[in-house]
């Protein structure tokens, strides 16, 4: 949602900047995973015996699906990005992720229905 707002506010033509937007999505997902992993390695996390039980592939799958779901609400603006995200989702082993995160994904979709943009 925020990304769509920024793109609109900055006047970026998403049909001509699809490659840049796709790269940005991938970098955001990678940053999230690195931040998540680093947080679990802090002294506090270690003292609480915190552990990550989510793999990089699972974070990628969740991220690609989340961005696909949000950006698909504006399919004409993000045609190229949506096509690339579908390819990214297809390259990952989605069945394991789909089973593991079925409830989380369904909950996210329900909350998306309430948002108009």
C-alpha positions in Angstrom: 0.0 0.0 0.0 2.7 2.5 0.9 4.7 1.6 -2.2 1.7 2.3 -4.4 1.2 5.6 -2.6 4.8 6.6 -3.0 4.8 5.7 -6.7 1.7 7.8 -7.3 3.0 10.7 -5.2 6.3 10.8 -7.0 4.7 10.6 -10.4 6.6 7.4 -11.4 5.3 5.8 -14.6 5.1 2.2 -13.4 4.5 0.9 -16.9 7.9 2.3 -18.0 9.7 1.6 -14.7 8.6 -2.0 -14.1 12.1 -3.4 -13.9 13.1 -0.8 -11.3 10.0 -1.5 -9.3 10.5 -5.3 -9.4 14.1 -4.8 -8.2 12.9 -2.6 -5.4 10.4 -5.3 -4.3 13.1 -7.9 -4.2 15.4 -5.6 -2.2 12.6 -4.8 0.3 12.0 -8.5 0.9 15.7 -9.3 1.2 16.1 -6.3 3.7 13.2 -7.7 5.8 14.7 -11.1 6.0 18.1 -9.7 7.0 16.5 -7.4 9.6 14.5 -10.3 11.0 17.5 -12.6 11.2 19.7 -9.9 12.8 17.1 -9.1 15.4 17.0 -12.7 16.4 20.8 -12.6 17.0 20.7 -9.8 19.5 21.8 -10.3 23.1 18.2 -10.0 24.2 17.0 -12.6 21.7 19.8 -14.9 22.7 19.0 -14.5 26.4 15.4 -15.4 25.7 16.5 -18.3 23.5 14.7 -16.9 20.4 15.1 -18.8 17.2 14.1 -18.2 13.6 11.9 -21.0 12.2 11.3 -19.3 8.8 13.6 -19.9 5.9 14.7 -17.4 3.3 12.6 -19.1 0.7 9.5 -18.9 2.9 10.1 -15.2 3.5 10.5 -14.7 -0.3 7.3 -16.6 -1.0 5.3 -14.6 1.5 6.8 -11.3 0.3 6.2 -12.0 -3.4 2.6 -13.2 -2.7 2.0 -10.1 -0.5 3.2 -7.7 -3.2 1.4 -9.6 -5.9 -1.9 -9.4 -3.9 -1.6 -5.7 -3.3 -0.3 -4.6 -6.7 -2.8 -6.8 -8.5 -5.5 -4.4 -7.4 -4.1 -2.0 -10.1 -3.3 -4.5 -12.8 -2.9 -2.0 -15.7 -0.4 0.1 -13.7 1.8 -2.9 -12.7 1.5 -5.4 -15.6 5.2 -6.0 -16.0 5.9 -6.2 -12.2 2.9 -8.6 -11.7 4.2 -10.9 -14.5 7.7 -11.0 -12.9 6.3 -11.6 -9.4 4.2 -14.6 -10.7 7.4 -15.9 -12.2 9.2 -15.5 -8.8 6.4 -17.2 -7.0 6.4 -20.1 -9.5 10.2 -20.6 -9.0 9.8 -21.2 -5.3 8.4 -24.3 -3.8 5.0 -22.9 -2.9 3.2 -25.9 -1.8 5.1 -26.2 1.5 4.8 -22.5 2.1 1.1 -22.5 1.1 0.4 -25.2 3.7 2.4 -23.6 6.4 1.1 -20.1 6.0 -2.5 -20.8 4.8 -4.1 -19.1 7.9 -1.8 -16.1 7.9 -2.4 -15.5 4.2 -6.2 -15.8 4.5 -6.2 -13.4 7.4 -4.2 -10.9 5.4 -6.5 -11.2 2.4 -9.5 -10.5 4.7 -7.9 -7.4 6.0 -7.1 -6.2 2.4 -10.8 -6.3 1.5 -11.5 -3.5 3.9 -8.9 -1.2 2.3 -10.0 0.9 -0.7 -7.3 2.5 -2.9 
